[in-house]
Amino acid sequence: MTTLFEERERAYETLFAREEALRFVALARRNKLVGAWMCEQLGLTGARAEGYCRSLVADGVGRASDAALLDRLRTDLAAAGAADRMHELPGVLVRCAARASEEVRGASA
């Protein structure tokens, strides 16, 4: 027989697991959106753009911090001669995170 405490504990564990899964998906989607913005700045299209976005998702989800991601983006912009766009990066990250979170929450409802 399950006690009320055990049921409540299981419900919280399930909620936590669901929230973590949504956070993971939102982070991957954010990095993909940031990658799309970066591809515009770097002039990447087609397979090169897809590869770049994929690498940002792989590097960013669960392994690298936002600071490490920003460092990589700044380095890539500087290498492409687009250093004048660096000041936009924090805002781009925030906008992409908001959009990704909205998309993930909307899709899970």
A tleap script that builds the chain and sets N, CA, C and O, in Angstrom:
source leaprc.protein.ff14SB
mol = sequence {
  NMET THR THR LEU PHE GLU GLU ARG GLU ARG
  ALA TYR GLU THR LEU PHE ALA ARG GLU GLU
  ALA LEU ARG PHE VAL ALA LEU ALA ARG ARG
  ASN LYS LEU VAL GLY ALA TRP MET CYS GLU
  GLN LEU GLY LEU THR GLY ALA ARG ALA GLU
  GLY TYR CYS ARG SER LEU VAL ALA ASP GLY
  VAL GLY ARG ALA SER ASP ALA ALA LEU LEU
  ASP ARG LEU ARG THR ASP LEU ALA ALA ALA
  GLY ALA ALA ASP ARG MET HIE GLU LEU PRO
  GLY VAL LEU VAL ARG CYS ALA ALA ARG ALA
  SER GLU GLU VAL ARG GLY ALA SER CALA
}
set mol.1.N position { 0.836 -1.177 0.000 }
set mol.1.CA position { 0.000 0.000 0.000 }
set mol.1.C position { 0.884 1.244 0.000 }
set mol.1.O position { 1.793 1.369 0.820 }
set mol.2.N position { 0.617 2.139 -0.901 }
set mol.2.CA position { 1.410 3.353 -1.036 }
set mol.2.C position { 0.878 4.423 -0.097 }
set mol.2.O position { -0.328 4.653 -0.003 }
set mol.3.N position { 1.795 5.064 0.588 }
set mol.3.CA position { 1.376 6.138 1.478 }
set mol.3.C position { 1.292 7.446 0.711 }
set mol.3.O position { 1.838 7.589 -0.382 }
set mol.4.N position { 0.600 8.383 1.311 }
set mol.4.CA position { 0.464 9.697 0.701 }
set mol.4.C position { 1.834 10.341 0.495 }
set mol.4.O position { 2.075 10.997 -0.518 }
set mol.5.N position { 2.727 10.146 1.467 }
set mol.5.CA position { 4.074 10.701 1.349 }
set mol.5.C position { 4.803 10.125 0.143 }
set mol.5.O position { 5.444 10.865 -0.604 }
set mol.6.N position { 4.712 8.812 -0.057 }
set mol.6.CA position { 5.375 8.163 -1.191 }
set mol.6.C position { 4.799 8.637 -2.518 }
set mol.6.O position { 5.538 8.848 -3.479 }
set mol.7.N position { 3.489 8.804 -2.572 }
set mol.7.CA position { 2.853 9.311 -3.786 }
set mol.7.C position { 3.316 10.733 -4.097 }
set mol.7.O position { 3.608 11.071 -5.245 }
set mol.8.N position { 3.374 11.535 -3.080 }
set mol.8.CA position { 3.815 12.926 -3.252 }
set mol.8.C position { 5.277 12.979 -3.691 }
set mol.8.O position { 5.647 13.760 -4.568 }
set mol.9.N position { 6.093 12.144 -3.075 }
set mol.9.CA position { 7.509 12.081 -3.442 }
set mol.9.C position { 7.669 11.666 -4.908 }
set mol.9.O position { 8.465 12.258 -5.638 }
set mol.10.N position { 6.922 10.659 -5.335 }
set mol.10.CA position { 6.974 10.199 -6.719 }
set mol.10.C position { 6.514 11.302 -7.681 }
set mol.10.O position { 7.088 11.472 -8.756 }
set mol.11.N position { 5.494 12.036 -7.294 }
set mol.11.CA position { 4.991 13.124 -8.134 }
set mol.11.C position { 6.053 14.212 -8.295 }
set mol.11.O position { 6.239 14.728 -9.398 }
set mol.12.N position { 6.753 14.568 -7.214 }
set mol.12.CA position { 7.808 15.574 -7.298 }
set mol.12.C position { 8.979 15.086 -8.151 }
set mol.12.O position { 9.556 15.860 -8.914 }
set mol.13.N position { 9.328 13.821 -8.025 }
set mol.13.CA position { 10.407 13.264 -8.837 }
set mol.13.C position { 10.038 13.285 -10.322 }
set mol.13.O position { 10.870 13.595 -11.174 }
set mol.14.N position { 8.793 12.955 -10.615 }
set mol.14.CA position { 8.323 12.980 -12.000 }
set mol.14.C position { 8.336 14.402 -12.545 }
set mol.14.O position { 8.763 14.637 -13.675 }
set mol.15.N position { 7.870 15.344 -11.740 }
set mol.15.CA position { 7.874 16.753 -12.155 }
set mol.15.C position { 9.297 17.240 -12.397 }
set mol.15.O position { 9.561 17.929 -13.383 }
set mol.16.N position { 10.219 16.881 -11.495 }
set mol.16.CA position { 11.611 17.297 -11.646 }
set mol.16.C position { 12.207 16.730 -12.934 }
set mol.16.O position { 12.884 17.442 -13.675 }
set mol.17.N position { 11.954 15.458 -13.194 }
set mol.17.CA position { 12.486 14.826 -14.406 }
set mol.17.C position { 11.919 15.495 -15.656 }
set mol.17.O position { 12.646 15.710 -16.625 }
set mol.18.N position { 10.646 15.821 -15.643 }
set mol.18.CA position { 10.018 16.483 -16.790 }
set mol.18.C position { 10.615 17.871 -17.007 }
set mol.18.O position { 10.923 18.251 -18.137 }
set mol.19.N position { 10.776 18.623 -15.923 }
set mol.19.CA position { 11.351 19.969 -16.025 }
set mol.19.C position { 12.786 19.922 -16.541 }
set mol.19.O position { 13.180 20.770 -17.343 }
set mol.20.N position { 13.565 18.955 -16.098 }
set mol.20.CA position { 14.941 18.813 -16.579 }
set mol.20.C position { 14.974 18.467 -18.061 }
set mol.20.O position { 15.813 18.980 -18.801 }
set mol.21.N position { 14.075 17.609 -18.492 }
set mol.21.CA position { 14.001 17.256 -19.911 }
set mol.21.C position { 13.636 18.477 -20.746 }
set mol.21.O position { 14.213 18.698 -21.811 }
set mol.22.N position { 12.686 19.266 -20.271 }
set mol.22.CA position { 12.301 20.488 -20.992 }
set mol.22.C position { 13.447 21.498 -21.024 }
set mol.22.O position { 13.665 22.167 -22.034 }
set mol.23.N position { 14.173 21.602 -19.919 }
set mol.23.CA position { 15.316 22.520 -19.865 }
set mol.23.C position { 16.381 22.103 -20.873 }
set mol.23.O position { 16.962 22.946 -21.555 }
set mol.24.N position { 16.631 20.809 -20.963 }
set mol.24.CA position { 17.614 20.275 -21.899 }
set mol.24.C position { 17.208 20.591 -23.342 }
set mol.24.O position { 18.032 21.046 -24.135 }
set mol.25.N position { 15.954 20.352 -23.675 }
set mol.25.CA position { 15.467 20.617 -25.031 }
set mol.25.C position { 15.517 22.113 -25.332 }
set mol.25.O position { 15.912 22.512 -26.428 }
set mol.26.N position { 15.118 22.941 -24.367 }
set mol.26.CA position { 15.133 24.392 -24.568 }
set mol.26.C position { 16.562 24.900 -24.775 }
set mol.26.O position { 16.793 25.783 -25.601 }
set mol.27.N position { 17.512 24.350 -24.031 }
set mol.27.CA position { 18.907 24.755 -24.189 }
set mol.27.C position { 19.430 24.377 -25.569 }
set mol.27.O position { 20.120 25.168 -26.212 }
set mol.28.N position { 19.107 23.183 -26.019 }
set mol.28.CA position { 19.529 22.758 -27.364 }
set mol.28.C position { 18.905 23.656 -28.422 }
set mol.28.O position { 19.576 24.063 -29.371 }
set mol.29.N position { 17.628 23.964 -28.260 }
set mol.29.CA position { 16.940 24.814 -29.230 }
set mol.29.C position { 17.514 26.233 -29.202 }
set mol.29.O position { 17.676 26.859 -30.250 }
set mol.30.N position { 17.820 26.740 -28.002 }
set mol.30.CA position { 18.431 28.071 -27.909 }
set mol.30.C position { 19.741 28.112 -28.668 }
set mol.30.O position { 19.994 29.047 -29.428 }
set mol.31.N position { 20.583 27.095 -28.466 }
set mol.31.CA position { 21.880 27.080 -29.136 }
set mol.31.C position { 21.728 26.967 -30.648 }
set mol.31.O position { 22.531 27.521 -31.399 }
set mol.32.N position { 20.703 26.252 -31.093 }
set mol.32.CA position { 20.450 26.153 -32.526 }
set mol.32.C position { 20.020 27.515 -33.086 }
set mol.32.O position { 20.449 27.899 -34.174 }
set mol.33.N position { 19.183 28.240 -32.352 }
set mol.33.CA position { 18.757 29.578 -32.783 }
set mol.33.C position { 19.939 30.551 -32.791 }
set mol.33.O position { 20.073 31.366 -33.704 }
set mol.34.N position { 20.782 30.459 -31.782 }
set mol.34.CA position { 21.991 31.294 -31.737 }
set mol.34.C position { 22.887 30.939 -32.922 }
set mol.34.O position { 23.473 31.820 -33.551 }
set mol.35.N position { 22.989 29.665 -33.216 }
set mol.35.CA position { 23.785 29.225 -34.361 }
set mol.35.C position { 23.268 29.794 -35.662 }
set mol.35.O position { 24.054 30.186 -36.525 }
set mol.36.N position { 21.949 29.845 -35.816 }
set mol.36.CA position { 21.366 30.421 -37.039 }
set mol.36.C position { 21.729 31.895 -37.156 }
set mol.36.O position { 22.062 32.373 -38.241 }
set mol.37.N position { 21.664 32.617 -36.040 }
set mol.37.CA position { 22.050 34.036 -36.054 }
set mol.37.C position { 23.523 34.183 -36.411 }
set mol.37.O position { 23.901 35.037 -37.212 }
set mol.38.N position { 24.347 33.335 -35.802 }
set mol.38.CA position { 25.779 33.393 -36.073 }
set mol.38.C position { 26.077 33.093 -37.540 }
set mol.38.O position { 26.946 33.729 -38.136 }
set mol.39.N position { 25.371 32.141 -38.120 }
set mol.39.CA position { 25.597 31.801 -39.530 }
set mol.39.C position { 25.331 32.999 -40.426 }
set mol.39.O position { 26.036 33.208 -41.413 }
set mol.40.N position { 24.319 33.786 -40.086 }
set mol.40.CA position { 24.061 35.016 -40.846 }
set mol.40.C position { 25.242 35.966 -40.735 }
set mol.40.O position { 25.647 36.576 -41.724 }
set mol.41.N position { 25.793 36.094 -39.541 }
set mol.41.CA position { 26.904 37.008 -39.308 }
set mol.41.C position { 28.184 36.528 -39.990 }
set mol.41.O position { 28.989 37.325 -40.470 }
set mol.42.N position { 28.349 35.205 -40.020 }
set mol.42.CA position { 29.573 34.626 -40.576 }
set mol.42.C position { 29.464 34.327 -42.066 }
set mol.42.O position { 30.451 33.957 -42.702 }
set mol.43.N position { 28.277 34.486 -42.619 }
set mol.43.CA position { 28.079 34.215 -44.036 }
set mol.43.C position { 28.071 32.731 -44.375 }
set mol.43.O position { 28.411 32.351 -45.495 }
set mol.44.N position { 27.689 31.892 -43.427 }
set mol.44.CA position { 27.645 30.449 -43.656 }
set mol.44.C position { 26.270 30.050 -44.174 }
set mol.44.O position { 25.248 30.550 -43.704 }
set mol.45.N position { 26.256 29.144 -45.147 }
set mol.45.CA position { 24.997 28.628 -45.690 }
set mol.45.C position { 25.126 27.128 -45.910 }
set mol.45.O position { 26.221 26.567 -45.851 }
set mol.46.N position { 23.994 26.493 -46.164 }
set mol.46.CA position { 23.972 25.081 -46.525 }
set mol.46.C position { 24.555 24.172 -45.472 }
set mol.46.O position { 24.298 24.326 -44.278 }
set mol.47.N position { 25.339 23.227 -45.932 }
set mol.47.CA position { 25.907 22.202 -45.053 }
set mol.47.C position { 26.846 22.813 -44.007 }
set mol.47.O position { 26.907 22.335 -42.875 }
set mol.48.N position { 27.569 23.858 -44.380 }
set mol.48.CA position { 28.477 24.492 -43.406 }
set mol.48.C position { 27.677 25.122 -42.276 }
set mol.48.O position { 28.077 25.043 -41.114 }
set mol.49.N position { 26.550 25.749 -42.605 }
set mol.49.CA position { 25.701 26.365 -41.583 }
set mol.49.C position { 25.092 25.285 -40.682 }
set mol.49.O position { 25.059 25.441 -39.461 }
set mol.50.N position { 24.620 24.209 -41.273 }
set mol.50.CA position { 24.048 23.118 -40.480 }
set mol.50.C position { 25.082 22.519 -39.545 }
set mol.50.O position { 24.787 22.240 -38.382 }
set mol.51.N position { 26.284 22.322 -40.044 }
set mol.51.CA position { 27.358 21.781 -39.211 }
set mol.51.C position { 27.720 22.707 -38.062 }
set mol.51.O position { 27.973 22.259 -36.943 }
set mol.52.N position { 27.742 24.002 -38.351 }
set mol.52.CA position { 28.064 24.985 -37.311 }
set mol.52.C position { 26.995 24.953 -36.215 }
set mol.52.O position { 27.320 24.917 -35.028 }
set mol.53.N position { 25.727 24.967 -36.615 }
set mol.53.CA position { 24.639 24.916 -35.635 }
set mol.53.C position { 24.702 23.634 -34.816 }
set mol.53.O position { 24.539 23.658 -33.596 }
set mol.54.N position { 24.939 22.522 -35.492 }
set mol.54.CA position { 25.040 21.236 -34.799 }
set mol.54.C position { 26.171 21.246 -33.775 }
set mol.54.O position { 26.034 20.696 -32.682 }
set mol.55.N position { 27.282 21.873 -34.136 }
set mol.55.CA position { 28.410 21.893 -33.200 }
set mol.55.C position { 28.094 22.751 -31.970 }
set mol.55.O position { 28.524 22.430 -30.863 }
set mol.56.N position { 27.345 23.838 -32.163 }
set mol.56.CA position { 26.962 24.664 -31.008 }
set mol.56.C position { 26.019 23.899 -30.084 }
set mol.56.O position { 26.120 23.999 -28.861 }
set mol.57.N position { 25.114 23.143 -30.668 }
set mol.57.CA position { 24.196 22.346 -29.848 }
set mol.57.C position { 24.981 21.283 -29.086 }
set mol.57.O position { 24.792 21.117 -27.881 }
set mol.58.N position { 25.854 20.568 -29.776 }
set mol.58.CA position { 26.628 19.504 -29.136 }
set mol.58.C position { 27.547 20.047 -28.052 }
set mol.58.O position { 27.667 19.450 -26.982 }
set mol.59.N position { 28.197 21.177 -28.320 }
set mol.59.CA position { 29.120 21.754 -27.342 }
set mol.59.C position { 28.386 22.357 -26.151 }
set mol.59.O position { 28.874 22.307 -25.022 }
set mol.60.N position { 27.227 22.919 -26.405 }
set mol.60.CA position { 26.546 23.689 -25.367 }
set mol.60.C position { 25.657 22.914 -24.440 }
set mol.60.O position { 25.500 23.309 -23.285 }
set mol.61.N position { 25.072 21.837 -24.884 }
set mol.61.CA position { 24.093 21.133 -24.065 }
set mol.61.C position { 24.788 20.235 -23.062 }
set mol.61.O position { 25.400 19.226 -23.414 }
set mol.62.N position { 24.676 20.627 -21.804 }
set mol.62.CA position { 25.167 19.792 -20.730 }
set mol.62.C position { 26.658 19.816 -20.478 }
set mol.62.O position { 27.125 19.253 -19.488 }
set mol.63.N position { 27.416 20.456 -21.354 }
set mol.63.CA position { 28.862 20.400 -21.166 }
set mol.63.C position { 29.474 21.770 -20.922 }
set mol.63.O position { 30.259 21.949 -19.992 }
set mol.64.N position { 29.123 22.709 -21.739 }
set mol.64.CA position { 29.779 24.015 -21.646 }
set mol.64.C position { 28.845 25.034 -20.992 }
set mol.64.O position { 27.623 24.956 -21.120 }
set mol.65.N position { 29.437 25.965 -20.306 }
set mol.65.CA position { 28.654 27.025 -19.686 }
set mol.65.C position { 28.319 28.094 -20.718 }
set mol.65.O position { 28.863 28.105 -21.822 }
set mol.66.N position { 27.423 28.980 -20.342 }
set mol.66.CA position { 27.105 30.094 -21.228 }
set mol.66.C position { 28.332 30.966 -21.479 }
set mol.66.O position { 28.498 31.516 -22.568 }
set mol.67.N position { 29.185 31.089 -20.474 }
set mol.67.CA position { 30.403 31.881 -20.643 }
set mol.67.C position { 31.301 31.247 -21.706 }
set mol.67.O position { 31.889 31.957 -22.522 }
set mol.68.N position { 31.410 29.924 -21.701 }
set mol.68.CA position { 32.223 29.232 -22.708 }
set mol.68.C position { 31.610 29.404 -24.093 }
set mol.68.O position { 32.329 29.583 -25.076 }
set mol.69.N position { 30.282 29.348 -24.170 }
set mol.69.CA position { 29.604 29.561 -25.445 }
set mol.69.C position { 29.860 30.972 -25.959 }
set mol.69.O position { 30.168 31.160 -27.136 }
set mol.70.N position { 29.735 31.957 -25.088 }
set mol.70.CA position { 30.004 33.343 -25.488 }
set mol.70.C position { 31.443 33.520 -25.952 }
set mol.70.O position { 31.694 34.229 -26.926 }
set mol.71.N position { 32.383 32.891 -25.273 }
set mol.71.CA position { 33.787 32.965 -25.686 }
set mol.71.C position { 33.963 32.405 -27.098 }
set mol.71.O position { 34.651 32.996 -27.931 }
set mol.72.N position { 33.336 31.264 -27.352 }
set mol.72.CA position { 33.441 30.674 -28.692 }
set mol.72.C position { 32.827 31.587 -29.745 }
set mol.72.O position { 33.409 31.794 -30.810 }
set mol.73.N position { 31.653 32.133 -29.447 }
set mol.73.CA position { 30.982 33.014 -30.407 }
set mol.73.C position { 31.823 34.261 -30.688 }
set mol.73.O position { 31.934 34.697 -31.834 }
set mol.74.N position { 32.408 34.825 -29.646 }
set mol.74.CA position { 33.267 36.012 -29.823 }
set mol.74.C position { 34.477 35.667 -30.688 }
set mol.74.O position { 34.859 36.429 -31.575 }
set mol.75.N position { 35.070 34.512 -30.416 }
set mol.75.CA position { 36.227 34.077 -31.193 }
set mol.75.C position { 35.856 33.894 -32.658 }
set mol.75.O position { 36.592 34.316 -33.549 }
set mol.76.N position { 34.709 33.263 -32.902 }
set mol.76.CA position { 34.258 33.036 -34.284 }
set mol.76.C position { 33.960 34.349 -34.998 }
set mol.76.O position { 34.287 34.505 -36.175 }
set mol.77.N position { 33.344 35.287 -34.298 }
set mol.77.CA position { 33.064 36.591 -34.904 }
set mol.77.C position { 34.359 37.332 -35.228 }
set mol.77.O position { 34.497 37.917 -36.303 }
set mol.78.N position { 35.299 37.302 -34.298 }
set mol.78.CA position { 36.580 37.984 -34.527 }
set mol.78.C position { 37.313 37.363 -35.716 }
set mol.78.O position { 37.884 38.079 -36.539 }
set mol.79.N position { 37.296 36.039 -35.805 }
set mol.79.CA position { 37.983 35.350 -36.904 }
set mol.79.C position { 37.359 35.675 -38.250 }
set mol.79.O position { 38.039 35.676 -39.276 }
set mol.80.N position { 36.060 35.949 -38.241 }
set mol.80.CA position { 35.357 36.262 -39.493 }
set mol.80.C position { 35.371 37.753 -39.813 }
set mol.80.O position { 34.803 38.185 -40.815 }
set mol.81.N position { 36.023 38.534 -38.957 }
set mol.81.CA position { 36.080 39.977 -39.188 }
set mol.81.C position { 34.785 40.694 -38.839 }
set mol.81.O position { 34.520 41.786 -39.342 }
set mol.82.N position { 33.981 40.084 -37.982 }
set mol.82.CA position { 32.704 40.683 -37.587 }
set mol.82.C position { 32.706 41.037 -36.102 }
set mol.82.O position { 31.683 40.930 -35.425 }
set mol.83.N position { 33.855 41.456 -35.610 }
set mol.83.CA position { 33.990 41.776 -34.186 }
set mol.83.C position { 33.054 42.888 -33.745 }
set mol.83.O position { 32.730 42.991 -32.562 }
set mol.84.N position { 32.615 43.723 -34.679 }
set mol.84.CA position { 31.708 44.815 -34.331 }
set mol.84.C position { 30.329 44.309 -33.895 }
set mol.84.O position { 29.525 45.096 -33.394 }
set mol.85.N position { 30.040 43.032 -34.070 }
set mol.85.CA position { 28.749 42.450 -33.680 }
set mol.85.C position { 28.796 41.824 -32.284 }
set mol.85.O position { 27.767 41.385 -31.769 }
set mol.86.N position { 29.977 41.779 -31.671 }
set mol.86.CA position { 30.129 41.110 -30.376 }
set mol.86.C position { 29.217 41.679 -29.295 }
set mol.86.O position { 28.731 40.949 -28.432 }
set mol.87.N position { 28.991 42.987 -29.351 }
set mol.87.CA position { 28.170 43.611 -28.304 }
set mol.87.C position { 26.726 43.101 -28.333 }
set mol.87.O position { 25.998 43.264 -27.354 }
set mol.88.N position { 26.309 42.492 -29.431 }
set mol.88.CA position { 24.942 41.984 -29.562 }
set mol.88.C position { 24.753 40.598 -28.937 }
set mol.88.O position { 23.620 40.178 -28.699 }
set mol.89.N position { 25.835 39.898 -28.673 }
set mol.89.CA position { 25.747 38.501 -28.240 }
set mol.89.C position { 24.905 38.270 -26.983 }
set mol.89.O position { 24.055 37.379 -26.995 }
set mol.90.N position { 25.099 39.030 -25.902 }
set mol.90.CA position { 24.260 38.764 -24.717 }
set mol.90.C position { 22.760 38.905 -25.015 }
set mol.90.O position { 21.956 38.090 -24.564 }
set mol.91.N position { 22.397 39.923 -25.763 }
set mol.91.CA position { 20.996 40.106 -26.116 }
set mol.91.C position { 20.467 39.000 -27.004 }
set mol.91.O position { 19.325 38.566 -26.855 }
set mol.92.N position { 21.301 38.540 -27.932 }
set mol.92.CA position { 20.906 37.442 -28.814 }
set mol.92.C position { 20.661 36.183 -27.984 }
set mol.92.O position { 19.678 35.478 -28.212 }
set mol.93.N position { 21.537 35.894 -27.032 }
set mol.93.CA position { 21.356 34.727 -26.167 }
set mol.93.C position { 20.047 34.816 -25.392 }
set mol.93.O position { 19.321 33.827 -25.286 }
set mol.94.N position { 19.742 35.979 -24.855 }
set mol.94.CA position { 18.510 36.159 -24.080 }
set mol.94.C position { 17.281 35.987 -24.971 }
set mol.94.O position { 16.333 35.296 -24.598 }
set mol.95.N position { 17.298 36.613 -26.144 }
set mol.95.CA position { 16.146 36.497 -27.057 }
set mol.95.C position { 15.949 35.059 -27.525 }
set mol.95.O position { 14.823 34.564 -27.585 }
set mol.96.N position { 17.044 34.399 -27.852 }
set mol.96.CA position { 16.947 33.012 -28.321 }
set mol.96.C position { 16.486 32.091 -27.197 }
set mol.96.O position { 15.726 31.153 -27.439 }
set mol.97.N position { 16.936 32.346 -25.973 }
set mol.97.CA position { 16.503 31.531 -24.836 }
set mol.97.C position { 15.014 31.708 -24.593 }
set mol.97.O position { 14.306 30.734 -24.337 }
set mol.98.N position { 14.534 32.939 -24.670 }
set mol.98.CA position { 13.104 33.192 -24.464 }
set mol.98.C position { 12.275 32.509 -25.543 }
set mol.98.O position { 11.256 31.883 -25.252 }
set mol.99.N position { 12.716 32.633 -26.785 }
set mol.99.CA position { 11.978 32.001 -27.887 }
set mol.99.C position { 11.987 30.477 -27.762 }
set mol.99.O position { 10.961 29.825 -27.955 }
set mol.100.N position { 13.142 29.923 -27.439 }
set mol.100.CA position { 13.252 28.465 -27.295 }
set mol.100.C position { 12.374 27.965 -26.164 }
set mol.100.O position { 11.689 26.952 -26.307 }
set mol.101.N position { 12.391 28.663 -25.046 }
set mol.101.CA position { 11.573 28.262 -23.903 }
set mol.101.C position { 10.092 28.321 -24.259 }
set mol.101.O position { 9.326 27.423 -23.910 }
set mol.102.N position { 9.702 29.366 -24.943 }
set mol.102.CA position { 8.308 29.521 -25.374 }
set mol.102.C position { 7.910 28.384 -26.311 }
set mol.102.O position { 6.827 27.816 -26.176 }
set mol.103.N position { 8.779 28.054 -27.254 }
set mol.103.CA position { 8.484 26.985 -28.216 }
set mol.103.C position { 8.378 25.637 -27.505 }
set mol.103.O position { 7.481 24.848 -27.802 }
set mol.104.N position { 9.286 25.370 -26.571 }
set mol.104.CA position { 9.291 24.088 -25.878 }
set mol.104.C position { 8.073 23.967 -24.971 }
set mol.104.O position { 7.418 22.925 -24.931 }
set mol.105.N position { 7.782 25.020 -24.258 }
set mol.105.CA position { 6.607 24.991 -23.352 }
set mol.105.C position { 5.322 24.850 -24.151 }
set mol.105.O position { 4.402 24.144 -23.737 }
set mol.106.N position { 5.259 25.530 -25.310 }
set mol.106.CA position { 4.084 25.432 -26.170 }
set mol.106.C position { 3.918 24.046 -26.754 }
set mol.106.O position { 2.798 23.551 -26.881 }
set mol.107.N position { 5.015 23.424 -27.106 }
set mol.107.CA position { 4.967 22.091 -27.707 }
set mol.107.C position { 4.629 21.025 -26.679 }
set mol.107.O position { 4.071 19.985 -27.029 }
set mol.108.N position { 4.960 21.268 -25.407 }
set mol.108.CA position { 4.720 20.257 -24.377 }
set mol.108.C position { 3.332 20.381 -23.756 }
set mol.108.O position { 2.908 19.510 -22.997 }
set mol.109.N position { 2.632 21.455 -24.076 }
set mol.109.CA position { 1.303 21.663 -23.473 }
set mol.109.C position { 0.239 20.821 -24.136 }
set mol.109.O position { -0.927 20.881 -23.745 }
savepdb mol mol.pdb
quit
